[in-house]
Amino acid sequence: MAKPSGKVRWIVCAFLFFAVVLSYVDRLVLPVLKPELATRYHWDEEGYANLAAYFQLIYGIAYVFSGWVIDRIGARLGYAVAMALWTLGHVMHAAFTTTSGMIWARIPLGIGEAATFPAALKTVGEWFPKRERALAIGIFNAGSNVGAIVTPLLVPWIVVGLQLGWRAAFYVTGSLSVIWLIGWLIFYRRPREKASVTPEEVAWIESDSTLTEDEEDRQPRPSWGSMFRHRQAWAYITGRFMIDPFWWTFLFWLPDFFSRRFDLKLSEFGPPLVAVYLLADIGSIGGGWISSRLLGRGFKTGRARKIAMFCSALCTVPIAFATQAPNMWIAVLFIGLACAGHQGFSANLYALPGDLFPRRMVGSVVGIGGLSGAIGGFIMAKSAGAILETVGSFQPIFIAAACAYLLALLVVHIIVPRYAPVPLSKLTGDAQTATH
């Protein structure tokens, strides 16, 4: 089937991209400010580690419920509520000066941001066929790296350049989310509800679906628990548990790593972090492009995804040598490759729920996978704090990161060697059986 002339689906992808940018800006303002606030308000490593760990826990628990809710109220309303809630929490940070106090602001931030990926992945499932899905995910997932690039540039400019103080960093960045929210509510509808979408583009979007949106909506709704009866869900859950902790470690601790290892100050974080996350952007889009390219050349979905994940996993190996790098830019290269590998791996792992589950279950599968990843992140955050307090080095953390992705791919392959989709009838049959 030839690609249609309509491009509305890519405008939707652009909205998702900017939403992810904003979510990462909002969660990273505090880590960028951490060295300065720690000095000013006498924070210790354990207190900051607890702040990071409990954010992970809140985020993970909310991830499960957000996936379930979004499957029921839809991506449009679900994303809007999520953005409003996390913006409120983000701005609330300005009211506190202790790590224990800021946990209260991280609660609404974590609950709201937990819906980011369930809503985005459900939207991609509604708007993109499988052959474009990983590329679309790679593009919007690249927003996390753009957010990570923008934040260390924007925050020092607000705080130091404009001399507005650290609280203004939360107010200014929070206002950007309000602008996105208004645009989303005005623009977003499902493909068959959007007047500007041509029939040809709708046919392209639904070209590899066994049921249209309307037909699927008329089917019995599967129960939330029915996913656990299928190994496809466990592949996603396990994969997220194994890789998410390292991405969260990069987000929360990289400014601290550069401060410790190379004695950088707040105004100096920008260049190395920008370089790291530019490489991560390349990895995110590249990982999605590889599998989409292979699918276009006739590869089966599972094989294309796994080849892309293998290539991405190889990129993470050099991070094992980052702490021994002879200068900062060599360390930046090793860490940037690892971030690129993570994002390329994620772009394909995140495609798994949409590949293997009906649209009506995607949010729920993504949600439970998010909880799994957040539990791993909670464990890693507590471990990182303990390692830095006792060993005083990131070396054990980076060695674990170098091995995790190849191991995660092996586990995913063992669980789903055939990468076979779960029919909606099988899920609804599970649900009906469970009720008798």
N, C-alpha and C positions, 0 to 999 in steps of 0.2 A: 504494500500500500504506500503510495507516494505521500510525502509530508504535505500538510495543508498550508495554504497561504496565511491563515490566521495565526497570530502571535499572542493572543490574550493570556495564554498559559504562562508565557515568560514574564508578563507584567505581574502576574500572581507570584511567580518565583522571585521577582524583584522586591515585592512587599515582604516576603518571607526573609529574604536576605537582610533587609534593613531592620526587621524585627529582631533577628539574631544579633546584628550589630549592636542594637540598643540594649539587648539583654546582657551582652557581655560587657558593654561599657558600664552598665549599672552595677554589675557584680564585681567589676575590677577597680572601680574608683577607690574602694577601701584598701585592697592590696597595694595599689600604687602609693597611697598615702601612709601605708603602714610604717615604714622606717621613720618618717617624721613624727607621726602620732605616737609611736612607741617611745621615742626620745622625749617628746613633750609631756606625755602623760604617764610615763614610766610603765609601759606594758612589758610583760615578760613573754617568753616563747610559749610557755604552757597556756597562758591566757589566750594568745592569738591562735594557737593550735586548737583550743576548745571552740573558739569562735568559728574557725573553718570547719571543724568536725560537726558541730551542731547544725551549721547551715546545711551541710551535706545530708544529715539525718532528716531535717525538716523537708528539704528539697526532695529527698527520696520517697518519704512517706506521701508527700503531696503529689508526686509523680504518678503514683498508682491511682489516686482518686481523680487526678486531672485527666488521665487517659480514659477512665470510665465515663467521666462527665462529658468530655468532648465527643465520645462516641454517641452520646445521647442528645446533646444540644447543638452539635456541629462546630466546625472550625471557626466560623465567622464570629458567633457570639462568644464561644469559648476563648478565643484569642483576645477578644476585646476585654473581657472580664479579667483575664490573666494580666494583660498589660496595665490595666488600671490598678490592680492590686500590687503588682511589683513596683510600680512607680511610687505608690504611697509609701511602701516599705523603704525604697531607696532614699526618698527625701527625709524620712524619719531618722536616718543615720546622723543628720546634723544636730539632733537633740542630745547626743550622748558623747562622752569622752572616755569611757572605759570599755574594755572588751566584753565584760559581762553585760553592760547596758546595751551595747550594740547588737547583742544577740536578739533583743526584742525587735530591732529594726530588720534583722535578717529573717525573722519569721514570715512576715507578709512578702518580703522579697523572694524568699525561697518557695513559698506556696505559689505565688504568681509565676515565677520563672519556670517552675516545674511543668507548666503547660506549654512551654515554648516548642519543644520538639514533638510531643504528641500532636499538637495542633498543626505544626508544620508538616509532619510526615503524613497525617491524615489528608491535609490539603494537597500534597504531592500525589497521594493515592487517588484523589478525586480528579486531578487536573493533568496527570501525565501517564502515558503508557509505560510498560516495563522498560522498553528500550531507551527511554529518556529519563527514567526515574532516578538512577544513580547520579547522572549528570546534574539533574535539578537539585538533588540532595547535596551534591558536592558544591554547587554554587551557593545555595543558601547557608550551608554549613561553613563556607568560607567567611561568612559574616562574623563568625566567632573570632577569626583571626583579625579581621578588619577592626572589630571592637577592641581586640587586644593591642592593635597598633595605635588606634586613635586615642585610647585612654591615657597611656603614658606621655603622649604629646599634649593632649587637651588639658589634663589635670594640672601639670606644672604651669601651663600658660595661664589658667584661671587663678591658681593660687599664688604663683610667684610673679608671672609676667604682668597680670592685671592687678595683682595685690588685693584680691578680693577675699582672701582667707580660705581655709580648707572647707568650710561649710558651703561656700558658694559652688564648689565642685559638684555637690549633690543637687543643688537647686538648678543649676544650668543644664546638666545632663538629664535630669528628670523632666525638664520642659520639652525635650526633644521627643520623648515617648508620647506626650499628649498630642503632638502634631501627627505622629504615625497613627495613633488610635483613631483620630477623626478621618484620616484618609482611608483606613481599612474599612470602617463602618460604611462609608459612602461607596466604595468600589466593590467590595468582595461579595460574590454570589457563587453558587455551584455552577458548573459549565452549562447545564440545561436551563438554568435560571437567569443566565447572563445574556442580555439581548445582543451584545456586540460579538458574541462567539458565533462563528459560522457553522452551519451543519457539517461541513468538511472537517473542521477542527474538533467538533464533538465526536465525529466518527473516528478520527485519529486517536483521541484520548481514550475511547472505549474499544479500540481495535483488538486488544488482547484480553478483554474482560468477558467472562462467560455470561455475566448479567449486567444490564445497564443499572444506573443509579435507581431509577424508578422500580425496576424489577427486583432489585436487591431490597429496597425499602419495603416491599410487600411480603418478603419472606419472614418466617419467624425469627425473632431476635435471639441469637445465641447467648447463653449465660456467661457471665464474666469468668467463672471457674472452668468453663469448658476448654479454655486454651491449655490448661495444665495437663490435659490428657494427651497432648501431642508434642513430640520431640522437637518440632520446629520452634515452639515457644521456648523450650529449654536451651536450644542453641543460642537464641538471642539473649536470654537471661544470663547465661554463663559468659557469653562473649562480652556483654556490658560489664559484668562483675570484674572481669579480668583486665579490661583496658581503661575504663573510665577513671579509676583512681590515679592514673599517671597524668591524665589531662588535667584533672583538678589540682594535682600537685604542681604542674607547670603554672597554672593560673594563679594559685595562691602564693607560691614560693619563689618564682623566678626573680622578682625584684629583690627579694631577700638574698637569693643566691648571688646575684651580681653585686649587691651591697657587701656581703661577707667576703666573697672571693676576690673582687676587684675594687672594693672600696668606693663604689659609685654612690652619688648623692641623688636626691629627688630630681633635680634638674638634669641629671645625666642618664637617667634610665631610658629615655626615648630611643636613641639610635640602636642599642642592642636589642631592645624588645621589638622595635619595628622590624629589624632584620629577621628575628626569630619568627615573627608571625607573618611576614611576607613569604617566607619559605613554607610556613604552614598553609597559607592560601594556595600556593602552587600545588601542594600535596592534596588539599581538599578537592580542588577542581580536577587535578590530574588523576586522582584515584577514581573519581566518578567517570571521567572521560575514558579511562582505560577499559572499564567494564562495558560502558555504552558502546565503545568502538568494537570491542570483541563481539557483543551481541549483534551489532550491525553486520559483522562478518560471518554470522551464522553460528557462533558459539552458543551452547546451552546456557541458561541463566546462571545455574549454580557454578559451572566451570568458569564463566566470565567473572563472577563476583570473587571467587576464591583466588584466581590468578591475580586480580587487582589487589586483594588483601595480602597475598604473599609478597608482591612487589613492595607494598607499603610497609609490611613488617620488617623487611630487610633494611629499610631506611632508618629504623629506630636503633639498630645495633650500635652505631658509633657513639651514642650518648654515654655508654659505659666509660668513655675516656674523657668526658667533659671536664671533670674536676682536675685532671692532670694536664689540661691544655696549656701550652706555653704562653698564650696571651688570650685576651678577652674574645677576639674575633674568631679564633679557632673554637673556643667554647661555644660561641654563638652559632657557628656552623654545625657543630655536633648536636646541639639542642634544637636548632631549627630543623635539621633533618628528622629528628625524632618527632617534632611537632607535625611536620609534613607527613610522616608515616602514620601518625595517629589519625590525622584528619582524612587521609586517603583510605585507611582501614575503616574508619567510622562511616564514611560515605557509603561504603558497600555493606557494612554490617547493618546500618540504619535502613537500608533498602529491604532487608530480610522480611520484616513484618508485612510490607506491602507486596512483596513477591509471593509470600507463602500463606497469607491469610486474607479473607474477604475484607472489603473496605470497612464493614461494620465492626470488625474486631481489631483494626489496626491500632487505634488509640489505646485500647486496653492492653495489647501486647507491648506496645511502646512504653506504656506506663509501668508495667511490672518489670520490664527491663531497666527502666530508669531507676526504680527502687533498688534493684540489684546493683547497678552501677554506683548509686549513692551510698549503699552499705559498704561497698568496696572503698569508696572515697572516704567515708567516715573512718574506717580502719586505717587507711593510709595516712589521713591527716593526723590521727592520734599517734601513729607510728613515726611519722615525720617529725613531729614535735619532740618525741622521746629520743629519736636518733640525733637530732640537732642539739638537744640538751646534753647528751652523753658522749656521742662520738664527735659531734661538732663538724660533721662533713656530710655533703650530699651523696658521697660515693655509693653507699649501699642502696640508696633510692634509685640512682641512675643505673646501677647494674641490674636491678630488678626490672626497670623499664626496658632495658635492652633485650631482655628475654621474654617479656610478657606477651608481645604481639604474635610472635611465631608460635608460642605455646597456645595462645587463644585460638589461632587459626586451626591448629591441630585438633583442639577440643571441638570446635564448631564442625569440622569435617567429620570427626568420629560420630557426632550426634546426628548430623544430617548429611550423610554421604551422597544421597540422591537428590536432595534439595527439591522435594516434591511438595506442591501446594496442598493446603488443607481445604477441601470443598466446604462451602457453607452448609450443605446438607449434612455433612459429618459433624459439624459443630452444633447445629440445631438438634441433630439426633442425640448427641451427647447430653445436651441440655434437657431434652425430653426424657431421656432415660434416667437422668439424675433426679427428676421430679416424681418418678413413679416408685 
